[in-house]
Amino acid sequence: MESIISDPEILGGTPVFKGTRVPVKTLFDYLISGVSNLQDFLEGYPSVNPEDAKQVIEALVSP
């Protein structure tokens, strides 16, 4: 998936959103908490491209 990169030089290889240092797990944590939604996540992490975040979510829910 082009929205996510894993580079040993960035957060020790933790999967992050392309062009950021924001771990993809952070998005999952926001959504799983039930308190936050995608818009809250994007407001909290403005460096994440909204389309990249949507692509990650769609990949999870698509069969």
Buried (B, 14 or more C-beta within 10 A) or exposed (E): EEBBBEEEEBEEEBBBBEEBEBBBEBBBEBBEEEEBEBEEBBEEBEEBBEEBBEBBEEEEEEE
